[in-house]
Amino acid sequence: MPKNSSIHSSFSSPKREGSIESQIFRLTDRVARLTYHSRKHNKDFSSQRGLWKILGKRKRLLIYLFRTNPMSCENITNQLGIRRLKRD
C-alpha cells in the first residue's frame, strides 16, 4: 500500500524522531493510507476531512522547511515523491 516504506530507515533514528523531515514523512505515510481508505469507502466524509487536515499540516511544515532549509525541502520532496511548493 504505502510506497514510502523503504525511505523509513533514513528518518527512523531516535535522534531525528521529532525533526521536521520525519514529521513530513509520517504525515505522508498517513496520507497514503487515508487515500487508500478513501478510494475504498468513498462516502466516509469524516476520513476525508481528516485527510484534508493532514495535507494542510504537511503543507505548513513544508513551507517552514523551505524557509529555513530549501535544499532539505527539495531533497525530501524528491525522496517522498510529493509535489513541490508553488513559488511566488
Residue, then its C-alpha position, 0 to 999 in steps of 0.5 A: m500500500p504505502k510506497n514510502s516504506s523503504i525511505h523509513s530507515s533514513f528518518s527512523s533514528p531516535k535522534r531525528e524522531g521529532s525533526i521536521e523531515s520525519q514529521i513530513f514523512r509520517l504525515t505522508d505515510r498517513v496520507a497514503r493510507l487515508t487515500y487508500h481508505s478513501r478510494k475504498h469507502n468513498k462516502d466516509f466524509s469524516s476520513q476525508r476531512g481528516l485527510w484534508k487536515i493532514l495535507g494542510k499540516r504537511k503543507r505548513l511544515l513544508i513551507y517552514l522547511f523551505r524557509t529555513n532549509p530549501m535544499s532539505c525541502e527539495n531533497i525530501t520532496n524528491q525522496l517522498g515523491i510529493r509535489r513541490l511548493k508553488r513559488d511566488 
